Amino acid sequence: MIFSKLTRTFAWMLLAFAGIAFAGLAQAAAVLSEVKGDVRTAPPGRGAAPAAQNEQLGPGTAVLTGEASQAVIRFDDGQVVALGQNTSFKIVDFAYNSSQPSEGRVVMDLLKGALRSITGLIARANHQAFALRVPQATIGIRGTDFLVDVEPNPGAFVSVNNGIIAVTNDAGTTLFGPGQAGAVASATSLPTGVAASQLPAGVASEFSGLNGLGGLGGLSGGAGAGGAAAGLTAGDAALIGAGIVAAGAIGAASGGSSTTTHH
């Protein structure tokens, strides 16, 4: 009788430990697959410490890069985020079920610096489940490979390699397609299209460096990708041609210039 009780107690202890281990694994949203230079991570409630390659990152974790440093983060759903130098990035929220990717969600913050983001299964299944927040706007996507750079002055800049992004703030929504770039001066200024040659030299250099990183999902980097970009459907092409955009929606961008909707 005593042996039976001890056996049951031991079994429950094993299950409890297994549950704790499983919960810990479930909280891991991504892995830091590449580290170059001064890269630090700050899990929730903890200070920043030197990062390790293959370190697991859970929701609420911040990743910080220093001068001449880079990091590549691979999420459980296949999303890839590459960080440039002097960047402050945070995984705000991430939930993923491989059997139901459309019910997942991705929320990330870019407080300063530059990143390149390549869509994973969550955003491909449900465009509305993805949000990249910068101080000047929120960026939504559709099957996308894009870059963002946040500068103290004059604001944020974006560039699209493939797919479509919707940049939304208090002033309205602007959509950018393959090969297009844009600028957002503040949270109350409408995002506007700019020529690649108009990007500040530092921003252009960061974008070029991030596009030159290898192994980022097999997508070719650089602006000027063709109309057959990932996630660009026949319906998207029709919207591009008609210039039809719904405010706040992840819709389409015009072929030669960005499309805007004022609030």
Secondary structure, 3 states (H helix, E strand, C coil): CHHHHHHHHHHHHHHHHHHHHHHHHHHCCEEEEEEECCEEEECCCCCCEECCCCEEECCCCEEEECCCCEEEEEECCCCEEEECCCCEEEEEEEECCCCCHHHCEEEEEEEEEEEEEECCHHHHHCHHHEEEEECCEEEEEEEEEEEEEECCCCCEEEEEEEEEEEEEECCEEEEECCCCEEEECCCCCCCEEECHHHCCHHHHHHHHHHHCCCCCCCCCCCCCCCCCCCCCCHHHHHHHHHCCCCCCCCCCCCCCCCEEEEC
